[in-house]
Amino acid sequence: MKDGANMNTRTERILKVQLLGEFKLFFGEEELSLGKIAKSKTIELFQLLMLHLKEGAAKKEIIQTLYEWETVENENRSMNNLIYRLKQQLKEVGIEQEEYISIDNGICCWVPEIPLEVDVHLFKEKLAEASLAEGEEKLNLLRAAFSLYKEEILFDVHGKTWIMNEREPLKELYNSCVHQLVKLLKEQEKYDELFQVYSQAAKIYPFDGWGSGLIDCLQINGQFKEAYQLYEDTIQHYIDELGVTLSEQALANIAEMAVKIRCEDADIQEIQLDLSEIPRKSGAFYCSYPSFIDVYRYTNRIMERSGKSTFFMMCNVVYYNYSGRRSPHAGEILCEAISKALRRSDIYSRYSKEQCVIILRGAKIENCSMIFERIRKNFKKMNRNSNCDLEYNVTELKNEDENVEYISFNSNNDVWG
C-alpha cells in the first residue's frame, strides 16, 4: 500500500521536456540523467513525438527522418524496435506509463499519461497569448516566452535535416518576441532589463545586429567607453567566428553600431588625450576592418595632393596540403608578423580569419617584395607549421578620378594585372 501511494505521488509530478537549447528531461524538479542514450535514435524519436505532440507524426515520415542517410529493409520492424527500446530506456530513467505511444492509421502519437510540458509549445502558446493581451499582462507573457528560449532548438546537434527545418521558423518567432519586448521595455524606460534582453539575444544570434541595441543601453547609462569597446569586440568576433570575409549584412550591422557611438561633452585637451595612442606602440598601426575602409578611402582622396606613391597589399595564409595540419592561430600570428615588419606609419587590418590588408604609404614598387619577405620571415619564425606559408598581392593606389590601369604583383614578383 505504501509503495502504491508513493507511485501515485510520483506519477502526479510533471514531466518537463526541454528542446530549446540542450535536450533535458525533468520529472518534477529532478533532472533525469540520460547518459549515453541522449543522442540515440530512440531519444530522437521521443524528441520528434514531443515536437508533434498535438497532431502526431506519420510513421513513414518518422522512419525517413531518423534514417535519412540509411537504407531500411523492413520499416515496420525498425519502427517497432525503436518504440520498444524507447519504452525500456524511459522506464530506466524513471518515466513509467501503461502506454507510451499509440499508432492509429499510420500516425504515431505520444500518450500523455503523465502531465507533460514541452518548452517549444509553451513558448508558442505564450506568444499567442501575448498577441491578444495588452499592457502589463502582455509584457509578462513576452517575458515568459523570452525566458523559455534558452538557445536554438537542440543547438548542440548538427547535421540533422529535421532539426534545421525547425530552427528557422522558431527563430522568426523569437525575433518577433524580442522586438515586441524591446518596444515595451523602451516605452517604460526599463533599460537594465532591456540590456539583459539584448545581451541574451546577441548571445544566441551574435550576427543578427542585436549589438546595436546593447550600445544604445550602455550610452543611455553614460557608459560611452564600454559602448565603444563593445563595438570593437563585435567586429573582432565577426572575423574570428565567421572565419571569412565580412558579408554585406555584417558590415551593415557594424555600420549601424558605429553610427550610434558617441561621447560625453569634453574640452579639446580631454578629446585629444582620448584620441592619443597610449601607451605608444612600435610597429604598424592596426585598426578594425570598418575603420580600415575609411582610411583607405581617405588615402585615395589625398593621393593627388601628397605626391607620394602608396601601395595596397594583401597577405594571406596558404597551405601546401589542404588536408594536412592546420594552424588554428595563423591569423593572429600573421597580424603580429605584419606589425613587427612594418613602420609606425603603415596601417593594416584583418580582412578575414587568415587574410590581412595593408596600406604602405611612401613605398616604391621595388620595396614591396622586400616588405613581404620581412613579414614572411617573421611569420615563419613564430609559426612552426611546415604545411603553412604566406602569399601576397600588391596594387598601387591611384587617385580614383584617374582612369588608369592598376599594376599588381603576386608573391613571385610577376606582373599579373
Buried (B, 14 or more C-beta within 10 A) or exposed (E): EEEEEEEEEEBEBEBBBBBBBEBBBBBEEEEBEBEEBBEBBBBBBBBBBBBBBEEBBBBEBBBBBBBEEEEEEEBEEBBEEBBEBBBEBBEBBBBBBEEBBEEEEEBBBBEEBBEBEBBBBBBBBBBEBBEEBEEEEBBBBBBBBBEBBBBBBBBEBEEBEBBBEBBEEBBEBBBBBBEBBBEBBBEEEBBEBBBBBBBBBBEBBBBBBBBBBBBBBBBBEEBBEBBBEBBBEBBEBBBEEBEBEBEEEBBEBBEBBBEBBEEEEEEEEEEEEEEEEEEEEEBBBBBBBBBBBEBBEEBBEEBEEEEEBBBBBBBBBEBEEEEEEBBEEBBBBBBBBBBBBBBEEBBBBBBBBBBBBBBBBEBEBEBBBEBBBBBBBBBBEBBEBEBBBBBBBBBBBBEEEEEEEEBBBEBEEEEEE
